[in-house]
């Protein structure tokens, strides 16, 4: 949990779950960690975890099964996992270069957002070479 982000903890948990779904790290049928496990590893309140799980359930992404846990109901990612892995590897190298150039996390976030936003406002994708 990033306590300095300004984003409520439950929304950070929702975002993490959605990212895991989008990246293929979680898929339909997978069981989410128990509330107790999330509390132990993240240090957030159990009610915060429950609120995040309810939000994911309202979104139709997970379903709670009485006595069994919370399970992924739907995935978000549509890209080929091999393509995602290759792009991630290239991004890791890019982030290393950005850090070597003196950029911090906020600089990197701002730069990436500016490129993604530029692609959206220009009505075209961003070419990666």
Secondary structure, DSSP 8 states (H G I E B T S, - for coil): --TTS-S-HHHHHHHHHHHHHHTTSS-TT-B---HHHHHHHH---HHHHHHHHHHHHHTTSEEEETTTEEEE------S-HHHHHHHHHHHHHHHHHHHHTT--HHHHHHHHHHHHHHHHHTTS-----
